[in-house]
């Protein structure tokens, strides 16, 4: 219910329109054991906002739903809205993004970026991002790697969707 409510809130924001929404998928928290199962979905959002403005809007919605970002990274949370990509933009630059993409798994849990990275540096590693994204934008290509969403999901292998399942359709873009 929180995802549907959030989509409705986002859809009503001035300067934002939603053109497509994936099904809602249930998946385990990442990292394993960090909380209860999550509900994940992807919305294609159209806006003239820059990345910082859009991220601030998403963080404001999280806060309105009780998200406390001071509790640490990857802990249990009521709502976690991520800006996965913004068209074909790379932020802040290709070298920085490549460094974060190539970061070893052990370092990923210890280090936190000090700025927005786009596309999200872990998107290609996460079926819970790629499966719903493949429903609404399978041919979108990562601007740094050149890989399509469908190809990135296939790269994860046959067990990538283990423990995940679609549980519900999200609202239509009209949110009637």
C-alpha positions in Angstrom: 0.0 0.0 0.0 2.9 2.4 0.7 4.2 2.1 -2.8 0.8 2.9 -4.3 0.3 5.8 -2.0 3.8 7.1 -2.9 3.1 6.8 -6.6 0.0 8.8 -6.1 1.9 11.5 -4.2 4.6 11.7 -6.8 2.1 11.8 -9.6 0.4 14.8 -8.0 3.7 16.8 -7.6 3.9 19.8 -10.0 6.4 19.2 -12.8 6.3 15.4 -12.5 4.4 12.9 -14.7 4.5 9.2 -14.5 4.3 7.3 -17.8 4.7 3.7 -16.7 4.8 1.6 -13.5 6.1 -1.9 -13.1 4.4 -4.6 -11.1 5.2 -4.7 -7.5 7.8 -7.3 -6.6 8.6 -8.9 -3.3 12.2 -9.5 -2.5 14.5 -10.0 0.4 16.3 -7.1 2.0 19.8 -6.3 0.9 22.1 -7.0 2.5 20.5 -10.3 3.7 19.2 -10.1 7.2 19.0 -6.3 7.3 15.3 -6.2 7.5 12.0 -7.7 6.4 11.1 -8.4 2.8 10.7 -5.4 0.5 8.2 -4.4 -2.1 9.9 -3.0 -5.1 8.6 -1.3 -8.2 9.9 1.1 -10.9 8.2 4.1 -12.2 9.2 6.0 -15.3 9.0 9.7 -14.3 9.2 12.6 -16.6 10.3 16.0 -15.2 12.3 19.1 -16.0 13.8 18.9 -12.5 17.5 18.3 -12.3 18.8 15.2 -10.5 19.4 17.0 -7.2 15.9 18.5 -7.2 14.3 15.1 -8.0 16.3 13.3 -5.3 15.3 16.0 -2.8 11.6 15.4 -3.7 12.0 11.7 -3.2 13.8 12.1 0.1 11.0 14.5 1.2 8.4 11.8 0.4 10.4 9.3 2.4 10.6 11.6 5.4 6.8 12.2 5.2 6.4 8.5 5.5 8.6 8.2 8.6 12.0 7.5 7.0 14.9 8.5 9.3 18.1 8.7 7.2 20.2 9.2 10.4 19.7 5.5 11.4 22.4 4.4 9.0 22.7 2.8 5.6 20.9 -0.4 4.6 18.9 -0.7 7.8 15.2 -1.5 7.9 13.2 1.4 6.6 9.5 2.2 5.9 10.2 3.6 2.4 13.3 3.7 0.2 13.0 5.7 -3.0 16.0 5.6 -5.3 16.8 7.6 -8.3 18.2 4.8 -10.5 18.9 6.8 -13.7 18.1 10.1 -15.3 18.0 9.7 -19.1 21.6 9.0 -20.2 23.3 11.2 -17.7 26.4 10.2 -15.8 26.9 12.0 -12.5 29.3 13.3 -11.4 31.6 11.9 -14.1 32.5 8.6 -15.8 35.6 7.9 -13.8 33.9 8.4 -10.4 30.9 6.2 -11.5 33.3 3.5 -12.7 35.1 3.5 -9.4 31.9 2.9 -7.5 30.6 0.3 -10.0 33.9 -1.6 -9.6 34.0 -1.3 -5.8 34.4 -4.8 -4.1 31.4 -6.1 -2.3 33.1 -5.8 1.1 33.8 -2.1 0.5 30.2 -1.4 -0.6 29.0 -2.0 2.9 31.6 0.2 4.5 31.7 3.2 2.1 29.0 5.7 1.3 29.2 8.1 -1.7 29.5 11.8 -0.7 27.4 12.8 -3.7 24.7 11.6 -6.1 25.9 8.9 -8.5 24.0 8.2 -11.7 23.1 5.8 -12.9 22.9 4.0 -9.6 26.2 2.2 -9.2 24.7 -1.1 -8.0 21.8 -1.3 -10.5 23.4 -3.9 -12.7 24.0 -6.2 -9.7 20.4 -6.1 -8.4 17.6 -8.2 -9.8 15.2 -6.4 -7.5 16.0 -3.2 -9.6 16.4 -4.8 -13.0 13.3 -7.1 -13.0 10.8 -4.3 -12.5 12.8 -1.9 -14.7 12.8 -4.6 -17.5 9.0 -4.4 -17.4 8.9 -0.7 -18.3 12.2 0.0 -20.0 13.9 -3.2 -21.2 15.8 -1.5 -24.0 17.2 1.4 -21.9 21.0 1.3 -22.1 23.3 2.1 -19.3 25.3 5.2 -20.5 28.6 4.0 -19.1 28.5 0.3 -19.9 26.3 0.3 -22.9 24.3 -2.7 -21.6 20.5 -2.7 -21.9 18.3 -3.5 -18.9 17.3 -6.8 -20.5 21.0 -7.7 -21.0 22.0 -6.7 -17.5 19.2 -8.8 -16.0 20.2 -11.8 -18.2 23.8 -11.3 -17.1 22.8 -12.0 -13.5 22.1 -15.6 -14.5 19.2 -18.1 -14.0 19.0 -17.8 -10.3 18.8 -14.0 -10.2 15.1 -14.0 -9.5 15.2 -16.7 -6.8 13.3 -15.4 -3.8 11.6 -12.7 -5.8 8.0 -12.7 -7.1 5.6 -10.2 -8.5 2.8 -9.7 -6.0 0.6 -7.0 -7.5 0.1 -4.7 -10.4 0.9 -1.1 -9.5 -1.5 1.7 -10.4 -1.9 2.8 -13.9 -0.1 6.1 -14.9 -3.4 7.9 -14.5 -3.7 7.0 -10.8 -7.5 7.2 -11.0 
